[in-house]
Amino acid sequence: MKFNIITFGCKVNQYESNMMKEKMLHHNFSYEENLDLCSIIIVNTCTVTNVADKKCLKMIRHIKRKYPDAILAVTGCSSQNKQDIYKKLDIDILLGNKDKSKIADLIENYINKSEKYCKFYNERNLDFEEMEIHSFNHIRAFVKIEDGCDNFCSYCIIPYVRGSVRSKDFDKVIEEVKNLVASNHHEIVLTGIHTGRYMSNGKDLCDLISELSKINDLKRIRISSIEITELNDKFMELLKNNSKICDHLHIPLQSGSDFILKKMNRKYDLNYFLNTINKIRSIRPNISITTDIIVGHPYETEKEFQECLNFVKKIKFSKVHVFPYSAREGTVATSMDEQVSDVDKKKRVKELILLSNELEQEYYNKFVGKNVDVLIEECNENISVGRTSNYLLVTLNEKLEIGKIYSRVL
């Protein structure tokens, strides 16, 4: 039987979908890109915003209408968050964020017994669900090393649907990465819901990176995202001495206003953020620092937004991922006074994106005429496309081997 997996959301979801695909193939199901030819469709959902929920539900309703005879399995953050809605959709196999590793067994059981399956857990009290992949659908392979979050930022639903912080066994991460490197993945992206909180057998993220660096054919180690409060002296020393760590850190800011940061229940102020960025740049002057910012959080007036713009200019991020605030039922911010209008949110999003585009171009221009190392990810005839260590997207007018790193002048 043929199957397809539709994935919404973050790198963790992409990793988990890759794992589910491997499980299905191991059970002798066949992967098929064309949904028209599939007997089984798996949807891995996201709930980070209202828009994400709507996209997931729209897709599931579309599948129900167009492919009524297909076995439909749904899992992920949106189903965990909106259980009552999903239970009404007559889905064959319905899960939250646990038991994704059992998806092939659950589908086989459904095929044999024709009994619908629905199971949810209390996500706050779970062990790390063992998952492993042997290859990835990108040249840069994602490896999930952590799950869950305990920060409870006022705007965020994720701690409620992903549960508490828990980490993958240290030795199992090493073994998984070795297998991926043997499968021609020379860059690894360490990912999790709160990656910087990784801890296993008394060993933290820095210890893990140090051990991974000993793998000879692993050329690059990239961190998907890390909080500013986790960039301590131990990490700074590692950044200084370990050349395998990519010249790129994604550090969520969320707001450039101290007042709004407090309303968000973030664990730092602007002065702390700036001082830490300055330390990073004293070690690696040309590092790419990207960020996430939410605009239109409750209580954000034009004054706070202008503070945010000014701080972004001061930091000179190489890119800003901009999100309009999305009220998530069950979070503290939803019940706050001074909600910002959609009109103001849209205006501020547009303004911040324009600034981000300017800063991104400014950062790119610094490397024109400079020699860079490019990991080739795609090749079409005589055009090759890849990424540098500092995450610049580079197009080269030559045919190069996918998965290899080439030194070129931009």
Salt bridges, closest charged atoms under 4 A:
GLU16 OE1 - LYS100 NZ 2.53
GLU16 OE2 - LYS144 NZ 2.62
GLU16 OE2 - ARG162 NH1 2.96
GLU22 OE1 - HIS134 ND1 3.07
ASP36 OD1 - LYS66 NZ 3.99
ASP53 OD2 - ARG328 NH2 2.44
ASP90 OD2 - LYS64 NZ 3.82
ASP90 OD1 - LYS116 NZ 3.56
ASP92 OD1 - LYS116 NZ 2.60
ASP99 OD1 - LYS98 NZ 3.79
ASP99 OD1 - LYS102 NZ 3.58
ASP105 OD1 - HIS27 NE2 2.95
GLU130 OE1 - LYS172 NZ 3.71
GLU132 OE2 - HIS134 NE2 3.68
ASP147 OD2 - LYS144 NZ 2.89
ASP147 OD2 - ARG162 NH1 3.29
ASP147 OD2 - ARG166 NH2 3.60
ASP150 OD1 - ARG124 NH2 2.75
GLU176 OE1 - LYS168 NZ 2.44
GLU187 OE1 - ARG220 NH1 3.08
GLU187 OE2 - ARG222 NE 2.63
ASP204 OD2 - LYS234 NZ 3.13
ASP207 OD1 - LYS234 NZ 3.02
GLU211 OE1 - LYS214 NZ 3.08
GLU227 OE1 - ARG266 NH2 2.65
GLU230 OE2 - HIS194 NE2 2.45
ASP247 OD1 - ARG284 NH1 3.04
ASP292 OD1 - HIS250 NE2 2.94
GLU300 OE1 - ARG348 NH1 2.90
GLU302 OE1 - LYS347 NZ 3.57
GLU302 OE1 - ARG348 NE 3.61
GLU304 OE2 - LYS303 NZ 3.92
GLU307 OE2 - LYS303 NZ 2.84
ASP342 OD1 - LYS345 NZ 3.78
GLU351 OE1 - LYS347 NZ 3.98
GLU360 OE1 - LYS319 NZ 3.38
GLU362 OE2 - LYS316 NZ 2.98
GLU377 OE2 - ARG140 NE 2.93
GLU398 OE2 - ARG408 NE 2.68
GLU401 OE1 - LYS404 NZ 3.54
